[in-house]
């Protein structure tokens, strides 16, 4: 099953970032699932988008080397696909019927060739006087740069103006990326999912336009009949004051209310997920777009990503004729969240995999470099390859500079998600439970890790002659041994709220 995932605007990119981390950790997903991420944004230089693109490319590079191909692995019962298991495949790499134009292999295909102002996009200079005057009534044309809508440079997005974005997205059907999508969508089992914010410019404009287009009678029957879902992200952060910015956060709630009213009657999907949060005390920089827009990860984005997997995991028979709406809830409304705050579905499908991946990350980044003289490392030629082989450098980059940073950003945000202390030792890494140690059992000690790595590596040699594939299996099994050492977690919340 392919899931065509449209991430609209900066929120789409941030949720894709969290989804990439969850998939790297082995979050629950159908075994036959392939996700086709498609980011739609005019702001091609957006910092959040660029970061998400890097992480997807690292994910794909790691996965290509980590596992055996399908033909070779059919008889290999020892292979376990946990980390980086679900394929992420760019739209342009699929075969598309009657595709007139190639769109490349980027997750961010170019939406339009236009790089000028909104006024130029509308070709105002070619209009007659009456039409030009009408536009001046509909759109702000003042000299003030923060409010002049017709003078808005579209290369950095719509700056929180869905009235402008909806006009631009109205031309989506004629874009090369959409035409390629329609040519590639051919399987009756494939699904479509959309990510957008409801309070910005790009997401709130693009979402209803794309839904309307996907359901239009002119679309091919496979697209019209496909199961469709979406997550709509409501306000969850506040911005710093910036008089030079065109983004007005005071309009977030009014835009949200207006959009919700419209969605109730005009947006028909098989599953629509809503998520948001009361903004905390930490303010995000008020940046209109471009490379400087890099917001810290937030737990709302992680849970929005979880809705994508929830939709993918739903069996076909669970969808009915009636629209279904979903919201997200926690056990308690604390400002700092830990593992016990989440109910069973989230815990089992997302957080248990995160525990294992956190152990694997700590093993690779903190333990392996200091133990290159051990037998398991020598057998894998790690001393020669750790800093030169593309697989290992990509894995180190992903774990050190992306996964750890993602966790750290969420831990420091407000609301915070702080389940792991990656700076602490293995026995205290999971904050909700410290592994007890004593004279006879040191928990997850250096000796424990050396012994386990040696035994596991020896057992894998015959089945995995390629060292990179063997190392991925080693990571999976060492993480499992660490999780066994941790033992059952008490998932009851303490009386003290944080």
Buried (B, 14 or more C-beta within 10 A) or exposed (E): BBBBBBBBBBBBBBBBBBBBBBBBBBBBBBEEBBBBBBBBBBBBBBBBBBBBBBBBBBBBBBBBBBBBEEEEBEEEEEBBBBBBBBBBBBBBEBEBEEBEEEBBEBBBBEBBEBEEBBBBBBEBEEEEEEEBEEBEEEBBBEEEEBBBBBBBBBBBBBBBBBBBBBBBBEBBBEBBBBBBBBBBBBEEEBBBBBBBBBBBBBBBBBBBBBBBBBBEEEBEEBBEEBBBBBBBBBBBBBBEEBEEBBBBBEEBEEBBEBBBEEBEEEBEBBBBBBBBBEBBEBBBEBBBBBEEBBBBBBBBBBBBBBBBBBBBBBEEEEBEEEEBEBEBEBEEEBEBBBBBBBEEEBBEBBBBBBBBBBBBBBBBBBBBBEBBEBEBBEBBEBEEBBEEBEBBBBBBBBBBEBBBEBBBBBBEBBBBBBBBBBEEBBBBBBBBBBBEEEEEEBBBBEEBBBBBBBEBBEBBEEBBEEBBBBBBBBBBBBBBBBBEBBEEBEBEBEEEEE
